[in-house]
């Protein structure tokens, strides 16, 4: 297998043609995200059955030919923990991947540990070791050393073989559709999160009055624009907790704004005139134009809901042990609480719970409903049993 560093547009075009002809490619990125509005690409790594290559995005420049491949449905793109790669594709060309396979998610359907690092998956699936010595590399610094490039390419070197092993295993056990559905859900969640207004990501927004919420919306939008313009992380423009506090205080002058703790920091203080101006715009909105208060995304559980959810968690844990599948992938405490509210207390306002939809319903949906309805019970299994609990159904 040849290895090369691509730094010219013509070479990159040839690589993209090779990837299209291959129809499947392992893909990874190295990036730096600490100091910019969005992460900055430092390296792209690719591997097919016959070739591996690293691409220098700083030298090549226009990478749209690759992102177009990633966003079509003609090439299977294999990643590990591909959230960052999905966001790069979405942000740079406005479209998400169409045929993406994530080996991290796939491994969660082959064992109870999730998420596993790339090194752990290589060890588990192929019984091989990979190097992890370059994790703190500044991938924007040039030139990159041969050790850094070797390390980066190792992140795609084993992916194709892992993908084939996982796919065969999942197909034999009728789980491939489960894994593919979960990969698509990850993409859909990232697309939805990216389209969400900035203020909706802020904790505590639902506690504000309509006027305070109007201030928060204006401030959050201003912060986003300022961060994009200055190419700085949003938190460097103004922290989340300060946005919430300013929305509550609604200062009308710079001096009043300085009463908020930490606002006297130089990086914040120099932006205070703009902040006060944004707040003034929100305060001028007529009452009939104020935003509607959002419903809290987290509703406190009652004691009954907590008890039943814990009971279901035991049942779910045992079911996942029985199937040797990651419980983390199947459901969390929030999912179980939503199921309890939906089925036990007939709370339908949030629709059908995720745990009763698709592959999750196949794994455990009916079992958990039966537990709540008293049609199935469980007890501690014998010491030599494969799982800690065993279920028994009521014959009535």
N, C-alpha and C positions, 0 to 999 in steps of 0.2 A: 504494500500500500504506500503510495507516494505521499509526502508531506510537504506543504509549501505555505509561504506567507504571501498573500495577494495584496498588492499595494497600488495596482494600476487598474483603471476602469475597464480596459480591454480584457485583462485577465479575469476580472470579476464577471464580465458578461459571459466569458467562456465557462466559468464555474456554474453560473445560473443555467446555461444551456445544458450542461452535464447533469445538473440536479433534475431538470425537467425530464430529460431522457431516462434518468434512473427511476423516477416515480416515487422514491422514498428517500428521506435524508434525516440523519441525526443532526440536531441543531442546539447550540448553546450560545450564550453571550457572557461577556465580562463587561462590567460597567461600574461607574462611580456615581453615587447619588447624594453625597453628603452636602455639597455646596451649590447645587443648581436646582432650578424649579422642577425639572424632570431629570431622571437619571441620564447620564451621558454615556453612550456606547464607547467602549475602549477596544473591543475585539469581538468578532463573530467567528464561531467555529462550526464547521460542517464535516460530515462524514457520510459517504455512501459505501457500497460494498467494495468499490475499487479505488476510492480516493478520499483523503482527508485534507482539509485546508483551513487555514486561519485567514481572516480578512481584516485588514487594517481600515476601519471606517474613517479615520482621520485623513488617510491618504486617498482612498477611493472616492470619498464624497457621496455621490448619489447612490443610495442603496435600494431605490424603489423597485428595481427589477427583482430583488429577492423578496421584498415585502409583498409584491404582487403574487409571487409563487406561493408564499405562505397563506395568502388570503384566497387562493383559488381552491378548487376541490379535485385537482388533478395530481397533486403531490402530497403524500403522507409525510407530515413533519413530526418527528419524534423528539420529545424534550424530557427533561427531568425537572419537576417543580416549575412549570413553565409560565407562572403568573407574570413575571417580568417580560418574557418574550411576547406574550399576548398583548401586554400594554404597549410595548414598542410598536408592534404591528398596528394596533388600534390608533395610537397617537400619530404615527408617521404617515399613514395612508387613509385613516378613517374607517378601516374595515378590520374585523377580527379574523382569525384563522378559520378555515373551513374544514380541514382534515388534519386534526392534531391528536397525537397520542402521547400521553404523559406516563412514563414508566413508574413514577412515584405513586400516582393514583392506582395504576394497574397492580402494583405490588401490595397495595392495601386490600385487594381482593384475593390475595394469595397467602395472607398471613395476618396476624393480629396487631402487628406493629405498623403504625402510620403516624406521621410521615417519616420515611427513612431517608437518610442522606444518600447521595450518589455512591459514595464509597461503601456504605452498608449494603446497598442493592447489588453492587458489583460483587461483593463478598458473598452475599447470600445466593445469588442466582448463578454466578460463574465461578465462585470460590477463588477469586483473584483479589489482589491488593492494588489500590491506586494511591498516588502521592497526594498529600494535602498540604504541602509546605509553602504554597504560594497564595494562600487565602487572603493575605493582607497586601497584596500587590496594588500599586497605583497603576491601573490599566490605561490611564491617559498619558503617562510619562513615556517618552521615547528616547532611545530605542528600547524595545522589549528584548530581554535576553533569551537565549535558546532554552534555558530552563523554564522561563515563564511560558514560552510558546509550547513547549512539550507538556507542561502541566495543563495548559488550557486545552490542548487537543486531546488529552487523556479524558476530558469530560465528555467527549463524543466517541471516543475510540471503541467503547464496549456497548454503546447504546443499541446498535442494530441487532447484535446477538441477544441482548437482553429482551428487546422488543419481540423477536421471533419466539424465544422461549416462553415469555409471558403470554403471547397471543395463542400459541398452541395449547398451553396449559388451560387458559381461560375458555377456549373453544371446547375443549374436551369436557369441561364441567359446566357448560352453558352459562358462563359468567361474563363472556366478552361483551355482550350487550349491556350488562350492568356497568362495566368499566367505561365503555364508550359514552353511555348516558351521563355518568358522573363527570367525565371530561368535558362534555358539552355544557353541563350545568356550571362548571367552573368558568368557562368562557362567557356564558350568559351572565353570570354574577359580576364578572369584571366589566362587561359592557354596561350593565345596569349601574354599577357603582361609578363608572366614568361619566355617565350621563346625569348623575345626581347633582343638584345644585350644591355649591360648597357649604352652605349653612346647614344642610341636612346631615353632614358628617360630624357636626359638633355635638358633644355630649351636653345635655342639659337644656337644649333649645326648646323642648316641649314644656318646660317649666316657666317660660317667659310669658308675659302678657302679649297681646297682639301688637301694641306699640313697641314694646321691647323687641319683639320678634322682627318688626320692620327695621329697627335699627341694626339688629344682628345681620339680617339679610343684606343690607346695604354695605355694612362693614366687611362681611365675608366676601362679597363680590369685589369690593375695592381691593381687599388683600390679595385675592386671586389675580386680579389684573396687575397689581403692583409687583407681585412675585414673578409673573410671566414677563413683564417688561424688564425687570432688573435681573432676570434669570437667577433668582434666589429661592431657596425653600420657603414655603409659606410661613413656617414657624419662625423664620428669621425676620420676616416682615412684622408679624404680631402673633403672639402665642394664642392658642385656642381659648385658654382660661381668661385671658385679657379681653378677648372679643366679647365673651359672655358678661364679664364684669362691666365693660363699657356700655353694653346694651342695657344693663340694669340701671346704671348710674345716669346715663344720657347726659354727659357733661356738655355745657354750652360754650365753654372757653377752654383754652389750653391749660390755664391754671387749675380749673376744676378737673380736667382730665389727669393732671399730675397727682391728684389725690388717690388714684388707683395705684396700688402697690406695684413696683417694678416699672412703671411708665416713665420714670426718670432716667432709665438707661439710655445712653446716647443714641443707640440704633432705633429706639422707639421714640425718643423725645423729638428727634428732628422730623418725624412724620406726624406729629400731633396736630399741626394746622390742618392737614388733609383729613385726619381722623375727625376732628371737630366739624369740619365742613360736611363730611359724609353724614354724620349724626344729625346735623341741622336739616339736611335734605329729608331724612327719615321722619323727623319731628314735624315737618310741614305737610306730610301726607294727610289728606282728610280721613276721617274715621271709616268711611265706607270703602276706602281703598287699602285698609290694613289687611295683612295676610291672616288667613285662618290658622288658628293654633293647631299644630300637628299632634297626632296621637302618639303617646309614648311608645317607643319601640320595645321597651322592657316594662312589663307589668309585674308588680310584685306578686309572688305566689302566696296563696293562702296555705294554712297549715295542712288542710286536707289534700290540696294539690301536691304539696311537697311529699307527703307520706305515700300517696299513690305513685308519684313519679319515681320515688326510690324503689318501690316494689317493681315497677316496670323496668327500671334500670338493672335490677338483678336478673330479671327474665331476659332482657336484651343481651346482657353480658354473657349469659349462659348460651344463648342462641348463637352469638358470634363465636364463642369458643367451639361450639358444635360444628359450625361451618368453617372455622379457621379463617375468619374475616375480621377486619379492623372495626371495632365498635366506634372509634372516632369517625370513621367514614360514614357509618350508618346513621348515627343520631347523637346529639348532645343533650344536655339537660333541658335546654330551651325547647328542643323538638318534642321531648317526652311531656313536658308541661303543656305544650300546645295540644298534644294528643289527648291528655287528660281533660283539658277544658272543652275540647271538641266533642269527645265521646261521653265522658262521665257527667259533665255539667252542661252539655248541649249549647256550648258557646260557638256559634257558627260565623261570627263577624270577620274572622280572618281566613275563611275558606277552609278547604280540605288540608289537613296538616301534611307536611312534606313526607312524613314517615308512612303515610297511607298512599303515596303516589309512586308509580314506576317500580323500579327494582327493589326499593326499600319495602314496599308492600309485600313483595314476594319473599323477602328475607324474614320479616318479622311483624308486618302489619297485622295480619289476622291473629297471630299468637298473642300480641299485646292486647288486642280487643277482647280475645277470649279470656285473658287473665282478668281484665276489668269486669267482664260480665260473669265471672265465676264459673265459666265452663272448663277451665283448666287450672290446676294447682301445681305446685312443685314442692319438692323436698330435697334434702341433702342426699346426693348420690353415694353409693358405696365407694370405699376408698380406692378401688381399682377401676372405677368408671372413667370414661374419657373426658367427662365434664363434671363440674362440681355439683350441679343440680340435675334432677330429672323431673320432667313434666308428666302429669297424668291428667287425662280428660275425664270429665264427669259423663258417665254412660247414660244418664237420664235423658 
